[in-house]
Amino acid sequence: MIMDGKKKIKVLIVDDSAVVRNLLTTVLSKDEEIEVIGTAPNPFVARDKIVMFNPDIITLDVEMPRMDGLTFLRKLMTYYPIPVIMVSSLTESGCETTLKALEIGALDFVTKPKTSLRDSINQISQELIEKIKVFSKIKIKKKEITDEEYLKSDKAIECRGRPMCLPTLSGEHTGSPLLVATTHKIIAIGASTGGTEAIKKVLEQFPTNTPGTIIVQHMPEKFTKSFAERLNSLCGVEVREAQDGDSVIPGRVLIAPGNYHMLLRRDGARYYVKVKEGPLVSHHRPSVDVMFNSVAEYGAANAIGVILTGMGADGSAGMLNMKRAGAKTIAQDENSCVVFGMPKEAIKLSAVDKVVSLDQITNTIFSFLQN
């Protein structure tokens, strides 16, 4: 459909709940830029409607009948890449599945409210509409499959009636930059949309003696704990959800808990974090600005600030304060960002020393540490 010379964004809603499908259709259809071109109760119906209607973007429930939601997402990312937003519940199992979905290729997620969805739909509708408008414009590349379990279980996948063999795995990444011991240094990283995978790629290269690192990733409560546990299983450094008073020490990465701000503090030679409630800052809690401002105050020239992919401007003002305090600052470049929002705003403020691609973030951190 075309309105006032502008094509509407075509959305396909995939959810096994008829109530959710109807509610999402109602709230999304109220926006004049969006057209819900169909709904599907499972991946098999969704597949047919994708071929029939060619949607610009899909909202996908985490747990799907008849075919596992992650399997469906893998097939999409491998053979028919399309922007996908997960719609997830705040449950432990839902957190794990959603994080895996982001790793596979989903762009982001919105969380279903804890209370009745029918009574609380307005809590997520504006967030979902905003993300649909941004992500529908993103061109998704075919995802390289590197999941060993998946390769073992699906040697070939039927796609459009023809078996398609999976690609051979590339060589394993070995080694990471040698790091000079810098026990009083602090690394602070802020990210939002696309940040879960970006952070993983950065941390996987960290050697065990990396300076203490603190991270704010825009994410609801419960998800941050699952996110930290997943990273801890993949990385050489210890990664955990921060608790109030945790020490920031070499080899440890602290993730700000969802719905709480995290601030750096210093007691003599000891760095630690303060975790607290408080109002939204830059529309977020946790806020990257809150963390960066505290790092500017207590870390100053001993700190390195990194701003990764994300919507909005959270972190840009705080990064400028870090730079003014003597910290080194790094931003992810546009080509490697899922959404070039937060880095762009920091660059506009002249808050960034270096702009580099995601695969060069870790090396750039180490080069600053060694200077």
JOMONOR-V320871 format. One record per residue. RES is the residue in one small letter. OMEGA is omega in whole degrees, 0 to 359 (999 if undefined). Layout:
BEGIN
((RES & OMEGA) (RES & OMEGA))
END
This chain:
BEGIN
((m & 179) (i & 180) (m & 181) (d & 177) (g & 182) (k & 179) (k & 175) (k & 177) (i & 182) (k & 185) (v & 172) (l & 180) (i & 181) (v & 182) (d & 182) (d & 180) (s & 178) (a & 179) (v & 180) (v & 180) (r & 181) (n & 180) (l & 179) (l & 177) (t & 181) (t & 185) (v & 181) (l & 182) (s & 178) (k & 179) (d & 186) (e & 180) (e & 187) (i & 174) (e & 174) (v & 186) (i & 178) (g & 174) (t & 180) (a & 180) (p & 180) (n & 183) (p & 182) (f & 175) (v & 180) (a & 180) (r & 181) (d & 182) (k & 175) (i & 179) (v & 184) (m & 190) (f & 179) (n & 182) (p & 177) (d & 184) (i & 181) (i & 165) (t & 189) (l & 175) (d & 181) (v & 183) (e & 185) (m & 179) (p & 175) (r & 175) (m & 178) (d & 182) (g & 180) (l & 177) (t & 178) (f & 180) (l & 177) (r & 181) (k & 178) (l & 184) (m & 183) (t & 188) (y & 181) (y & 186) (p & 183) (i & 178) (p & 181) (v & 172) (i & 178) (m & 173) (v & 194) (s & 174) (s & 179) (l & 176) (t & 181) (e & 180) (s & 178) (g & 178) (c & 181) (e & 182) (t & 180) (t & 178) (l & 176) (k & 178) (a & 177) (l & 178) (e & 181) (i & 180) (g & 174) (a & 184) (l & 183) (d & 179) (f & 167) (v & 183) (t & 174) (k & 180) (p & 180) (k & 180) (t & 181) (s & 181) (l & 181) (r & 181) (d & 189) (s & 186) (i & 181) (n & 179) (q & 183) (i & 188) (s & 182) (q & 178) (e & 181) (l & 179) (i & 180) (e & 181) (k & 177) (i & 182) (k & 180) (v & 189) (f & 180) (s & 181) (k & 184) (i & 177) (k & 184) (i & 177) (k & 176) (k & 184) (k & 174) (e & 183) (i & 180) (t & 181) (d & 187) (e & 180) (e & 181) (y & 180) (l & 180) (k & 186) (s & 182) (d & 180) (k & 176) (a & 182) (i & 178) (e & 182) (c & 182) (r & 175) (g & 182) (r & 179) (p & 180) (m & 182) (c & 178) (l & 181) (p & 176) (t & 180) (l & 176) (s & 181) (g & 181) (e & 177) (h & 180) (t & 174) (g & 174) (s & 184) (p & 179) (l & 185) (l & 174) (v & 181) (a & 180) (t & 190) (t & 182) (h & 178) (k & 178) (i & 174) (i & 179) (a & 185) (i & 177) (g & 182) (a & 175) (s & 184) (t & 182) (g & 187) (g & 182) (t & 179) (e & 179) (a & 178) (i & 179) (k & 181) (k & 178) (v & 185) (l & 180) (e & 180) (q & 181) (f & 172) (p & 188) (t & 181) (n & 177) (t & 177) (p & 179) (g & 187) (t & 176) (i & 188) (i & 167) (v & 173) (q & 179) (h & 186) (m & 181) (p & 175) (e & 186) (k & 182) (f & 183) (t & 179) (k & 178) (s & 179) (f & 180) (a & 180) (e & 179) (r & 179) (l & 180) (n & 180) (s & 185) (l & 190) (c & 178) (g & 177) (v & 175) (e & 179) (v & 178) (r & 175) (e & 186) (a & 170) (q & 182) (d & 179) (g & 179) (d & 176) (s & 175) (v & 188) (i & 179) (p & 178) (g & 182) (r & 176) (v & 180) (l & 178) (i & 178) (a & 180) (p & 179) (g & 178) (n & 176) (y & 172) (h & 176) (m & 182) (l & 175) (l & 175) (r & 180) (r & 177) (d & 187) (g & 179) (a & 185) (r & 171) (y & 174) (y & 181) (v & 172) (k & 179) (v & 185) (k & 173) (e & 181) (g & 181) (p & 174) (l & 176) (v & 187) (s & 178) (h & 185) (h & 169) (r & 10) (p & 179) (s & 176) (v & 179) (d & 179) (v & 180) (m & 182) (f & 179) (n & 178) (s & 177) (v & 177) (a & 183) (e & 188) (y & 179) (g & 177) (a & 185) (a & 178) (n & 189) (a & 171) (i & 180) (g & 180) (v & 176) (i & 186) (l & 182) (t & 178) (g & 176) (m & 173) (g & 186) (a & 181) (d & 179) (g & 184) (s & 180) (a & 179) (g & 178) (m & 177) (l & 177) (n & 176) (m & 181) (k & 179) (r & 180) (a & 177) (g & 179) (a & 172) (k & 186) (t & 185) (i & 175) (a & 175) (q & 183) (d & 186) (e & 185) (n & 182) (s & 179) (c & 168) (v & 174) (v & 183) (f & 182) (g & 182) (m & 177) (p & 180) (k & 181) (e & 178) (a & 178) (i & 180) (k & 179) (l & 185) (s & 181) (a & 190) (v & 176) (d & 182) (k & 174) (v & 184) (v & 178) (s & 182) (l & 184) (d & 178) (q & 182) (i & 184) (t & 179) (n & 180) (t & 175) (i & 183) (f & 179) (s & 176) (f & 179) (l & 185) (q & 180) (n & 999))
END
